[in-house]
Amino acid sequence: MTARRRLALTVSAAGAMLVALDGTVLMVAQPSVRRDLGASVAQTQWTSTGYLLAVAALLVIAGRLGDRYGHRRLLLCGLLGFAAASAGIAVAPGIGWVIGLRV
């Protein structure tokens, strides 16, 4: 296996681990989010459901954009967007902001 393929595999695995870790952290944090932000059960469920819907809806589009503008560039933009949304969620004043930033 070439070094370039090994790097691609490592980056892909790291991205998958980031998504899995995000889902795990959200599941652990949901009771606190519900309590601290005064959210209903439905609103709390939308924090994970909205993310999954957005990923499913944009997956093919993101692949096409990667083909057009470069997979590395799109991955970096996605990571920066993910980090910015996560930082926004950390200081979100209400559950609506959390849901919106998760999507």
C-alpha positions, 0 to 999 in steps of 0.5 A: 500500500502506498503512502498516499493510500495509507494517508487517505485511509487514515483521514477517512477513518479519522472522519468516521471516528469524529462522527461516531464520537460526536454522536456518543457525546450528544447521547451523553449530553442530551439529559443535561441539554434538556435540563439546562435549556428547558427543552422538550423531549421532541426538541432534544430528539431533533438535536440528533435527528436534524444532523442525520437528515442533513447528512443524508440529504447532503451526502451526494451533493458533498461528493459532487462538490468534492469531485469538482473543487477537490476532496481535500479542500472540501474536507477541510471546509467541512472540518472547519464548519464542524468546529465552528458549529460545535463552538457555537453549540457550546455557547448557544442560548437556547435549544433552537440554536442547538438544533439549527447549528447541529443541522 
